[in-house]
Amino acid sequence: MFEFLGIYWAGLDSLIFLPIFIVLVFFVVRDYLKTKKIALLIFDKKNTKLIFNNFSLNRKNLKTIFMSCALFLIFLALLRPQWGKKEATVTQEGRDLLIALDISRSMMAQDLRPSRLEFIKLKIRNLLEKLDFERVGLILFSGSAFLQCPLTVDHAVFLMFLDQVDVESIASGTTAIDSALNKAMDVFGKDSGRKNKLVLLATDGEDFSLNLETVKQKAKDQNIRLFALGTATIEGAPIPKLDYSGKQLGHELDQNGHVVLSKLNEEILIRICSDLGGNYFRASFSDTDLNQLVNEIKQYEKEKFSDKKLTYFQDQYPWLLGLAWILLALEWVL
């Protein structure tokens, strides 16, 4: 939005139409000048009515002015001029969804292209497009967990934090799902009045938790509802070994020197989701999994976040269009 002469212009992207209006005005003016030139060559101004009773250069002048001004007003209307400040209070409602993203080394496996991590980041982006006004937060976890993005209704901010998760974010430790659940309970614990506490676990299912059963029971007592997106394939793939710059040096090896193969562990994800009143979905290249997930999320009751006061300026372009219509009508009548 741009302010000029005390008027806010909200449609500056319509400036691309300026050349079209310039060309239209050019043809209108050229037609007038051409008509005037021919008329003056044929007859003297004093004898105009003796030859052409219905012709008048003055009327032609007015028609040209009316048409040019109408085109100018239509162009200004496209720029959406605004003035007259208004205030409105909007009640924000939705559901809280914490997305716990696995950033262990196994998420660099490439059975999902370009890697499990990049694949699930794209899935999360698509998920947010399907969630209208939900409040979302981002937890990153491997052996431990931390809050990357607090719960927010500003999805653009969330995506900014999500984009920061890359190869350098990959932890060196193994995966502990109990750490993600603990962090989710900490976040929801700061707002104990919430009825619905939804958590989405995005992981390949490999887990080395020490207290998963205890943490799971605690989450159940706090009314946590867990969903999971299985981010891997049943066949699995080797885990790339990367240097500090993200360049692949080979693959992870076990103690016997064999390549470590990371596979999707659906059993544990299905069991945890079932115990915590949610559901498990295997991530796919289509959006079938996300559509099913969104349908389940929308079954939960919306809750009030806060009342937000918005200040905005009223669109005034209808006045310009109305005046342009009047000028076009006068041009046609003349």
Secondary structure, DSSP 8 states (H G I E B T S, - for coil): -EEETTEEES-GGGGGGHHHHHHHHHHHHHHHHHHHHHHHHHS-GGGHHHH-TT--HHHHHHHHHHHHHHHHHHHHHHT-EEEEEEEEEEEEEE-EEEEEEE-SGGGG-SSSSS-HHHHHHHHHHHHHHH-SS-EEEEEEESSSEEEEEEEES-HHHHHHHHHT-SGGG--SS---HHHHHHHHHHHHHTTTT-S-EEEEEEE------SSHHHHHHHHHHTTEEEEEEE-S-SS-EE-EEE-TTS-EEEE-B-TTS-B-EE---HHHHHHHHHHTT--EEE--SSSHHHHHHHHHHTTS--EEEEEEEEEEEEE-HHHHHHHHHHHHHHHHH-
